[in-house]
Amino acid sequence: MITVGMNYHVIEGKQQSFEDKFAGVIDALKAAEGHDSSTLWKDVSDGASYLITSEWSDEQAFKDFIQSDAFRAVTNWGKEEILSGRPQHKVYKH
């Protein structure tokens, strides 16, 4: 089991759009082999900073997901219109 922390910073004023789009990401995650659960967290000191924590059976399952068409479909939009910088992902092994 691993936990993945995915850090995102959005363009000011786009927070609600990011949060709404996360619903689509959750649907894609639920269909991914090896995915257990995910939660969206918002930084109380920076309302444009978010963290998604995801639990996966193993690191390869996560890597397979982020290379999938399903992941690209829900993230390409964000890179162009929502995010203020490149997302940062960190794997935490149990």
N, CA, C and O atoms as CSV, one atom per row, in Angstrom:
chain,resi,resn,atom,element,x,y,z
A,1,MET,N,N,0.856,-1.177,0.000
A,1,MET,CA,C,0.000,0.000,0.000
A,1,MET,C,C,0.898,1.234,0.000
A,1,MET,O,O,1.889,1.290,0.727
A,2,ILE,N,N,0.542,2.219,-0.820
A,2,ILE,CA,C,1.245,3.499,-0.827
A,2,ILE,C,C,0.222,4.624,-0.748
A,2,ILE,O,O,-0.950,4.439,-1.073
A,3,THR,N,N,0.679,5.781,-0.315
A,3,THR,CA,C,-0.111,7.005,-0.348
A,3,THR,C,C,0.599,7.957,-1.297
A,3,THR,O,O,1.819,8.107,-1.242
A,4,VAL,N,N,-0.171,8.597,-2.165
A,4,VAL,CA,C,0.386,9.592,-3.082
A,4,VAL,C,C,-0.195,10.941,-2.709
A,4,VAL,O,O,-1.410,11.092,-2.581
A,5,GLY,N,N,0.679,11.922,-2.535
A,5,GLY,CA,C,0.264,13.297,-2.301
A,5,GLY,C,C,0.427,14.079,-3.595
A,5,GLY,O,O,1.534,14.179,-4.125
A,6,MET,N,N,-0.652,14.626,-4.103
A,6,MET,CA,C,-0.622,15.395,-5.349
A,6,MET,C,C,-0.944,16.843,-5.008
A,6,MET,O,O,-2.071,17.163,-4.633
A,7,ASN,N,N,0.054,17.718,-5.140
A,7,ASN,CA,C,-0.076,19.126,-4.769
A,7,ASN,C,C,-0.385,19.977,-5.995
A,7,ASN,O,O,0.277,19.862,-7.027
A,8,TYR,N,N,-1.389,20.823,-5.871
A,8,TYR,CA,C,-1.807,21.688,-6.971
A,8,TYR,C,C,-1.976,23.114,-6.467
A,8,TYR,O,O,-2.456,23.337,-5.356
A,9,HIS,N,N,-1.579,24.076,-7.292
A,9,HIS,CA,C,-1.848,25.480,-6.998
A,9,HIS,C,C,-2.611,26.029,-8.192
A,9,HIS,O,O,-2.152,25.931,-9.330
A,10,VAL,N,N,-3.775,26.605,-7.927
A,10,VAL,CA,C,-4.631,27.073,-9.019
A,10,VAL,C,C,-4.546,28.587,-9.165
A,10,VAL,O,O,-4.128,29.299,-8.252
A,11,ILE,N,N,-4.949,29.049,-10.325
A,11,ILE,CA,C,-5.018,30.485,-10.595
A,11,ILE,C,C,-6.062,31.094,-9.670
A,11,ILE,O,O,-7.157,30.551,-9.525
A,12,GLU,N,N,-5.733,32.210,-9.050
A,12,GLU,CA,C,-6.674,32.886,-8.145
A,12,GLU,C,C,-8.006,33.105,-8.860
A,12,GLU,O,O,-8.045,33.547,-10.009
A,13,GLY,N,N,-9.092,32.787,-8.162
A,13,GLY,CA,C,-10.431,32.926,-8.723
A,13,GLY,C,C,-10.941,31.665,-9.409
A,13,GLY,O,O,-12.109,31.601,-9.790
A,14,LYS,N,N,-10.074,30.656,-9.573
A,14,LYS,CA,C,-10.457,29.412,-10.254
A,14,LYS,C,C,-10.663,28.254,-9.272
A,14,LYS,O,O,-10.792,27.099,-9.678
A,15,GLN,N,N,-10.691,28.577,-7.990
A,15,GLN,CA,C,-10.798,27.525,-6.987
A,15,GLN,C,C,-12.062,26.677,-7.165
A,15,GLN,O,O,-11.990,25.449,-7.113
A,16,GLN,N,N,-13.198,27.308,-7.370
A,16,GLN,CA,C,-14.441,26.549,-7.498
A,16,GLN,C,C,-14.424,25.656,-8.729
A,16,GLN,O,O,-14.916,24.528,-8.685
A,17,SER,N,N,-13.866,26.146,-9.820
A,17,SER,CA,C,-13.749,25.321,-11.032
A,17,SER,C,C,-12.886,24.092,-10.762
A,17,SER,O,O,-13.219,22.991,-11.200
A,18,PHE,N,N,-11.778,24.277,-10.040
A,18,PHE,CA,C,-10.903,23.158,-9.704
A,18,PHE,C,C,-11.647,22.148,-8.831
A,18,PHE,O,O,-11.587,20.943,-9.075
A,19,GLU,N,N,-12.338,22.644,-7.828
A,19,GLU,CA,C,-13.074,21.753,-6.932
A,19,GLU,C,C,-14.162,20.995,-7.680
A,19,GLU,O,O,-14.374,19.808,-7.433
A,20,ASP,N,N,-14.852,21.671,-8.591
A,20,ASP,CA,C,-15.892,21.011,-9.380
A,20,ASP,C,C,-15.291,19.938,-10.286
A,20,ASP,O,O,-15.850,18.849,-10.421
A,21,LYS,N,N,-14.161,20.244,-10.901
A,21,LYS,CA,C,-13.509,19.295,-11.804
A,21,LYS,C,C,-12.998,18.081,-11.048
A,21,LYS,O,O,-12.896,16.994,-11.616
A,22,PHE,N,N,-12.676,18.254,-9.775
A,22,PHE,CA,C,-12.194,17.136,-8.971
A,22,PHE,C,C,-13.217,16.004,-8.934
A,22,PHE,O,O,-12.836,14.839,-8.826
A,23,ALA,N,N,-14.492,16.320,-9.022
A,23,ALA,CA,C,-15.527,15.276,-9.045
A,23,ALA,C,C,-15.287,14.317,-10.214
A,23,ALA,O,O,-15.476,13.109,-10.073
A,24,GLY,N,N,-14.873,14.849,-11.363
A,24,GLY,CA,C,-14.546,14.008,-12.508
A,24,GLY,C,C,-13.290,13.188,-12.280
A,24,GLY,O,O,-13.189,12.047,-12.732
A,25,VAL,N,N,-12.352,13.765,-11.590
A,25,VAL,CA,C,-11.122,13.043,-11.271
A,25,VAL,C,C,-11.437,11.867,-10.349
A,25,VAL,O,O,-10.901,10.773,-10.520
A,26,ILE,N,N,-12.304,12.101,-9.378
A,26,ILE,CA,C,-12.696,11.021,-8.455
A,26,ILE,C,C,-13.324,9.868,-9.225
A,26,ILE,O,O,-13.025,8.707,-8.948
A,27,ASP,N,N,-14.186,10.169,-10.182
A,27,ASP,CA,C,-14.794,9.102,-10.989
A,27,ASP,C,C,-13.727,8.299,-11.725
A,27,ASP,O,O,-13.797,7.071,-11.777
A,28,ALA,N,N,-12.737,8.989,-12.294
A,28,ALA,CA,C,-11.657,8.291,-12.996
A,28,ALA,C,C,-10.831,7.461,-12.015
A,28,ALA,O,O,-10.431,6.340,-12.330
A,29,LEU,N,N,-10.577,8.004,-10.837
A,29,LEU,CA,C,-9.809,7.271,-9.831
A,29,LEU,C,C,-10.539,6.014,-9.376
A,29,LEU,O,O,-9.927,4.955,-9.235
A,30,LYS,N,N,-11.837,6.124,-9.147
A,30,LYS,CA,C,-12.614,4.975,-8.679
A,30,LYS,C,C,-12.563,3.822,-9.673
A,30,LYS,O,O,-12.656,2.658,-9.284
A,31,ALA,N,N,-12.417,4.143,-10.954
A,31,ALA,CA,C,-12.363,3.104,-11.984
A,31,ALA,C,C,-10.960,2.541,-12.182
A,31,ALA,O,O,-10.788,1.558,-12.902
A,32,ALA,N,N,-9.960,3.148,-11.557
A,32,ALA,CA,C,-8.571,2.733,-11.759
A,32,ALA,C,C,-8.237,1.494,-10.931
A,32,ALA,O,O,-8.551,1.415,-9.744
A,33,GLU,N,N,-7.599,0.541,-11.580
A,33,GLU,CA,C,-7.172,-0.660,-10.881
A,33,GLU,C,C,-6.100,-0.297,-9.856
A,33,GLU,O,O,-5.143,0.410,-10.174
A,34,GLY,N,N,-6.261,-0.776,-8.641
A,34,GLY,CA,C,-5.297,-0.537,-7.587
A,34,GLY,C,C,-5.600,0.676,-6.725
A,34,GLY,O,O,-4.941,0.884,-5.706
A,35,HIS,N,N,-6.593,1.489,-7.114
A,35,HIS,CA,C,-6.952,2.678,-6.325
A,35,HIS,C,C,-7.873,2.275,-5.190
A,35,HIS,O,O,-8.807,1.496,-5.383
A,36,ASP,N,N,-7.607,2.807,-4.009
A,36,ASP,CA,C,-8.444,2.503,-2.844
A,36,ASP,C,C,-9.321,3.694,-2.470
A,36,ASP,O,O,-10.542,3.560,-2.387
A,37,SER,N,N,-8.706,4.871,-2.240
A,37,SER,CA,C,-9.485,6.046,-1.847
A,37,SER,C,C,-8.691,7.311,-2.130
A,37,SER,O,O,-7.465,7.281,-2.237
A,38,SER,N,N,-9.407,8.422,-2.249
A,38,SER,CA,C,-8.768,9.731,-2.451
A,38,SER,C,C,-9.566,10.802,-1.738
A,38,SER,O,O,-10.783,10.704,-1.583
A,39,THR,N,N,-8.841,11.839,-1.302
A,39,THR,CA,C,-9.460,12.963,-0.605
A,39,THR,C,C,-8.836,14.258,-1.107
A,39,THR,O,O,-7.622,14.336,-1.292
A,40,LEU,N,N,-9.667,15.270,-1.327
A,40,LEU,CA,C,-9.191,16.601,-1.702
A,40,LEU,C,C,-9.116,17.457,-0.452
A,40,LEU,O,O,-10.080,17.544,0.309
A,41,TRP,N,N,-7.954,18.096,-0.240
A,41,TRP,CA,C,-7.710,18.969,0.916
A,41,TRP,C,C,-7.404,20.365,0.396
A,41,TRP,O,O,-6.766,20.524,-0.644
A,42,LYS,N,N,-7.869,21.384,1.134
A,42,LYS,CA,C,-7.618,22.777,0.772
A,42,LYS,C,C,-6.812,23.440,1.886
A,42,LYS,O,O,-7.133,23.289,3.065
A,43,ASP,N,N,-5.777,24.165,1.513
A,43,ASP,CA,C,-4.908,24.849,2.469
A,43,ASP,C,C,-5.653,26.055,3.046
A,43,ASP,O,O,-6.071,26.936,2.295
A,44,VAL,N,N,-5.822,26.104,4.355
A,44,VAL,CA,C,-6.562,27.206,4.978
A,44,VAL,C,C,-5.779,28.513,4.951
A,44,VAL,O,O,-6.371,29.585,5.078
A,45,SER,N,N,-4.451,28.444,4.787
A,45,SER,CA,C,-3.661,29.674,4.733
A,45,SER,C,C,-3.436,30.172,3.302
A,45,SER,O,O,-2.972,31.294,3.100
A,46,ASP,N,N,-3.767,29.336,2.310
A,46,ASP,CA,C,-3.651,29.714,0.897
A,46,ASP,C,C,-4.781,29.015,0.155
A,46,ASP,O,O,-4.641,27.862,-0.253
A,47,GLY,N,N,-5.894,29.707,-0.018
A,47,GLY,CA,C,-7.101,29.121,-0.594
A,47,GLY,C,C,-6.978,28.663,-2.032
A,47,GLY,O,O,-7.924,28.099,-2.580
A,48,ALA,N,N,-5.825,28.894,-2.661
A,48,ALA,CA,C,-5.605,28.430,-4.031
A,48,ALA,C,C,-4.664,27.222,-4.067
A,48,ALA,O,O,-4.252,26.779,-5.139
A,49,SER,N,N,-4.330,26.696,-2.887
A,49,SER,CA,C,-3.424,25.558,-2.790
A,49,SER,C,C,-4.197,24.327,-2.327
A,49,SER,O,O,-4.941,24.382,-1.348
A,50,TYR,N,N,-4.011,23.212,-3.042
A,50,TYR,CA,C,-4.753,21.986,-2.768
A,50,TYR,C,C,-3.814,20.797,-2.689
A,50,TYR,O,O,-2.725,20.800,-3.263
A,51,LEU,N,N,-4.258,19.788,-1.968
A,51,LEU,CA,C,-3.572,18.509,-1.897
A,51,LEU,C,C,-4.611,17.414,-2.098
A,51,LEU,O,O,-5.671,17.426,-1.472
A,52,ILE,N,N,-4.301,16.487,-2.961
A,52,ILE,CA,C,-5.118,15.283,-3.105
A,52,ILE,C,C,-4.277,14.139,-2.556
A,52,ILE,O,O,-3.159,13.907,-3.018
A,53,THR,N,N,-4.811,13.427,-1.576
A,53,THR,CA,C,-4.144,12.224,-1.097
A,53,THR,C,C,-4.876,11.015,-1.663
A,53,THR,O,O,-6.105,10.945,-1.639
A,54,SER,N,N,-4.103,10.072,-2.169
A,54,SER,CA,C,-4.672,8.853,-2.753
A,54,SER,C,C,-3.973,7.641,-2.188
A,54,SER,O,O,-2.751,7.618,-2.038
A,55,GLU,N,N,-4.763,6.637,-1.877
A,55,GLU,CA,C,-4.250,5.357,-1.413
A,55,GLU,C,C,-4.305,4.376,-2.581
A,55,GLU,O,O,-5.331,4.236,-3.247
A,56,TRP,N,N,-3.174,3.695,-2.816
A,56,TRP,CA,C,-3.043,2.758,-3.934
A,56,TRP,C,C,-2.477,1.438,-3.423
A,56,TRP,O,O,-1.778,1.395,-2.410
A,57,SER,N,N,-2.790,0.370,-4.137
A,57,SER,CA,C,-2.268,-0.949,-3.757
A,57,SER,C,C,-0.753,-0.988,-3.877
A,57,SER,O,O,-0.081,-1.630,-3.069
A,58,ASP,N,N,-0.207,-0.299,-4.890
A,58,ASP,CA,C,1.239,-0.249,-5.085
A,58,ASP,C,C,1.574,0.909,-6.023
A,58,ASP,O,O,0.689,1.489,-6.653
A,59,GLU,N,N,2.856,1.235,-6.104
A,59,GLU,CA,C,3.295,2.389,-6.897
A,59,GLU,C,C,3.039,2.185,-8.387
A,59,GLU,O,O,2.722,3.142,-9.094
A,60,GLN,N,N,3.173,0.954,-8.872
A,60,GLN,CA,C,2.948,0.704,-10.291
A,60,GLN,C,C,1.505,0.988,-10.690
A,60,GLN,O,O,1.262,1.487,-11.789
A,61,ALA,N,N,0.557,0.685,-9.835
A,61,ALA,CA,C,-0.855,0.976,-10.137
A,61,ALA,C,C,-1.053,2.479,-10.314
A,61,ALA,O,O,-1.768,2.904,-11.221
A,62,PHE,N,N,-0.424,3.292,-9.454
A,62,PHE,CA,C,-0.513,4.743,-9.590
A,62,PHE,C,C,0.143,5.198,-10.884
A,62,PHE,O,O,-0.426,6.008,-11.615
A,63,LYS,N,N,1.337,4.685,-11.177
A,63,LYS,CA,C,2.032,5.074,-12.410
A,63,LYS,C,C,1.215,4.710,-13.641
A,63,LYS,O,O,1.145,5.486,-14.594
A,64,ASP,N,N,0.598,3.535,-13.627
A,64,ASP,CA,C,-0.253,3.135,-14.753
A,64,ASP,C,C,-1.410,4.118,-14.922
A,64,ASP,O,O,-1.763,4.479,-16.045
A,65,PHE,N,N,-1.995,4.550,-13.808
A,65,PHE,CA,C,-3.113,5.487,-13.886
A,65,PHE,C,C,-2.684,6.827,-14.464
A,65,PHE,O,O,-3.368,7.353,-15.342
A,66,ILE,N,N,-1.565,7.402,-14.000
A,66,ILE,CA,C,-1.186,8.734,-14.477
A,66,ILE,C,C,-0.692,8.713,-15.926
A,66,ILE,O,O,-0.520,9.767,-16.540
A,67,GLN,N,N,-0.467,7.527,-16.465
A,67,GLN,CA,C,-0.109,7.408,-17.876
A,67,GLN,C,C,-1.305,7.025,-18.742
A,67,GLN,O,O,-1.162,6.819,-19.947
A,68,SER,N,N,-2.479,6.929,-18.132
A,68,SER,CA,C,-3.670,6.463,-18.848
A,68,SER,C,C,-4.400,7.589,-19.571
A,68,SER,O,O,-4.232,8.765,-19.250
A,69,ASP,N,N,-5.204,7.210,-20.542
A,69,ASP,CA,C,-6.051,8.170,-21.258
A,69,ASP,C,C,-7.057,8.805,-20.301
A,69,ASP,O,O,-7.387,9.982,-20.445
A,70,ALA,N,N,-7.546,8.040,-19.330
A,70,ALA,CA,C,-8.529,8.569,-18.373
A,70,ALA,C,C,-7.926,9.724,-17.577
A,70,ALA,O,O,-8.589,10.738,-17.360
A,71,PHE,N,N,-6.671,9.579,-17.141
A,71,PHE,CA,C,-6.009,10.643,-16.394
A,71,PHE,C,C,-5.787,11.863,-17.279
A,71,PHE,O,O,-6.055,12.989,-16.860
A,72,ARG,N,N,-5.300,11.649,-18.493
A,72,ARG,CA,C,-5.081,12.773,-19.417
A,72,ARG,C,C,-6.372,13.525,-19.707
A,72,ARG,O,O,-6.370,14.751,-19.822
A,73,ALA,N,N,-7.464,12.797,-19.824
A,73,ALA,CA,C,-8.750,13.434,-20.135
A,73,ALA,C,C,-9.187,14.405,-19.055
A,73,ALA,O,O,-9.785,15.437,-19.358
A,74,VAL,N,N,-8.897,14.091,-17.798
A,74,VAL,CA,C,-9.344,14.972,-16.712
A,74,VAL,C,C,-8.302,16.003,-16.312
A,74,VAL,O,O,-8.626,16.946,-15.590
A,75,THR,N,N,-7.061,15.852,-16.758
A,75,THR,CA,C,-6.029,16.790,-16.326
A,75,THR,C,C,-5.585,17.780,-17.391
A,75,THR,O,O,-5.101,18.857,-17.042
A,76,ASN,N,N,-5.724,17.468,-18.660
A,76,ASN,CA,C,-5.282,18.402,-19.708
A,76,ASN,C,C,-5.993,19.736,-19.596
A,76,ASN,O,O,-5.372,20.785,-19.771
A,77,TRP,N,N,-7.266,19.714,-19.312
A,77,TRP,CA,C,-8.052,20.940,-19.148
A,77,TRP,C,C,-7.475,21.802,-18.036
A,77,TRP,O,O,-7.357,23.017,-18.193
A,78,GLY,N,N,-7.117,21.195,-16.926
A,78,GLY,CA,C,-6.596,21.930,-15.784
A,78,GLY,C,C,-5.271,22.601,-16.069
A,78,GLY,O,O,-5.040,23.725,-15.621
A,79,LYS,N,N,-4.393,21.936,-16.805
A,79,LYS,CA,C,-3.083,22.509,-17.106
A,79,LYS,C,C,-3.218,23.804,-17.900
A,79,LYS,O,O,-2.431,24.733,-17.720
A,80,GLU,N,N,-4.209,23.864,-18.773
A,80,GLU,CA,C,-4.364,25.015,-19.654
A,80,GLU,C,C,-5.163,26.149,-19.043
A,80,GLU,O,O,-4.916,27.313,-19.360
A,81,GLU,N,N,-6.115,25.840,-18.172
A,81,GLU,CA,C,-7.060,26.858,-17.738
A,81,GLU,C,C,-7.156,27.087,-16.240
A,81,GLU,O,O,-7.759,28.073,-15.816
A,82,ILE,N,N,-6.589,26.222,-15.434
A,82,ILE,CA,C,-6.834,26.276,-13.989
A,82,ILE,C,C,-5.561,26.398,-13.159
A,82,ILE,O,O,-5.514,27.192,-12.219
A,83,LEU,N,N,-4.545,25.638,-13.486
A,83,LEU,CA,C,-3.361,25.564,-12.635
A,83,LEU,C,C,-2.412,26.731,-12.866
A,83,LEU,O,O,-2.206,27.167,-13.999
A,84,SER,N,N,-1.839,27.228,-11.777
A,84,SER,CA,C,-0.878,28.332,-11.887
A,84,SER,C,C,0.552,27.819,-12.018
A,84,SER,O,O,1.467,28.598,-12.283
A,85,GLY,N,N,0.746,26.539,-11.837
A,85,GLY,CA,C,2.075,25.946,-11.949
A,85,GLY,C,C,1.971,24.451,-12.155
A,85,GLY,O,O,0.880,23.882,-12.193
A,86,ARG,N,N,3.111,23.838,-12.284
A,86,ARG,CA,C,3.157,22.395,-12.512
A,86,ARG,C,C,2.794,21.642,-11.232
A,86,ARG,O,O,3.305,21.970,-10.161
A,87,PRO,N,N,1.906,20.623,-11.327
A,87,PRO,CA,C,1.574,19.820,-10.146
A,87,PRO,C,C,2.805,19.077,-9.627
A,87,PRO,O,O,3.717,18.762,-10.391
A,88,GLN,N,N,2.824,18.807,-8.346
A,88,GLN,CA,C,3.909,18.070,-7.700
A,88,GLN,C,C,3.318,16.814,-7.066
A,88,GLN,O,O,2.372,16.898,-6.283
A,89,HIS,N,N,3.871,15.660,-7.400
A,89,HIS,CA,C,3.406,14.398,-6.830
A,89,HIS,C,C,4.505,13.791,-5.979
A,89,HIS,O,O,5.677,13.819,-6.354
A,90,LYS,N,N,4.124,13.236,-4.820
A,90,LYS,CA,C,5.091,12.576,-3.939
A,90,LYS,C,C,4.496,11.264,-3.475
A,90,LYS,O,O,3.344,11.208,-3.044
A,91,VAL,N,N,5.288,10.211,-3.565
A,91,VAL,CA,C,4.853,8.882,-3.149
A,91,VAL,C,C,5.379,8.619,-1.733
A,91,VAL,O,O,6.567,8.785,-1.457
A,92,TYR,N,N,4.473,8.206,-0.848
A,92,TYR,CA,C,4.815,7.855,0.530
A,92,TYR,C,C,4.587,6.353,0.684
A,92,TYR,O,O,3.451,5.883,0.626
A,93,LYS,N,N,5.657,5.613,0.877
A,93,LYS,CA,C,5.549,4.157,1.014
A,93,LYS,C,C,5.307,3.804,2.472
A,93,LYS,O,O,5.892,4.402,3.376
A,94,HIS,N,N,4.452,2.841,2.685
A,94,HIS,CA,C,4.111,2.414,4.050
A,94,HIS,C,C,5.092,1.403,4.549
A,94,HIS,O,O,4.968,0.927,5.677
